[in-house]
Amino acid sequence: MQESNTSQGESSEGAGLARVLDIPVVVRVELGRRKMRIQELLSTGAGTVIDLEAPAGTPLSIYANDVLIAEGEAVVVGDRYGVRITDIVSPTERVERLGGGEPS
């Protein structure tokens, strides 16, 4: 009898996990940022180079639903760009970056 309870619990866990795996997540990779006046933005066109605040070689920031989760570097795979993840932000670091560090 106990075995059937265990397998029933495992199947309900699997169903719960399946629901979580279906939640959409927006992943964004940020190369750098730049503040511009509207006049500057309107004067850009094809071939315009926009200097970013980040120096060359700075790791790319990888966000999931606007939360920094990792850093990486740009790579070329065939004729496409990709990101190689070089560092995962720990849950503790994520909380600290949000300003919600451990209470003293």
Residue pairs with C-beta under 8 A, 6 or more apart in sequence:
25 64
25 65
26 64
26 65
26 66
27 62
27 63
27 64
28 62
28 63
28 66
29 60
29 61
29 62
29 63
29 72
29 83
30 60
30 61
30 62
30 63
31 52
31 54
31 60
31 74
32 52
32 53
32 54
32 58
33 52
33 53
33 54
34 50
34 51
34 52
34 53
36 50
44 50
59 71
59 72
59 73
59 86
59 87
60 71
60 72
60 73
60 74
60 83
61 68
61 71
62 68
62 69
62 70
62 71
62 72
62 83
62 85
63 69
67 94
68 89
68 94
68 97
69 88
69 89
69 94
70 85
70 86
70 87
70 88
70 89
71 85
71 86
71 87
71 89
72 83
72 84
72 85
72 86
72 87
73 83
73 84
73 86
74 81
74 82
74 83
74 84
75 81
75 82
75 83
75 84
76 82
89 97
95 101
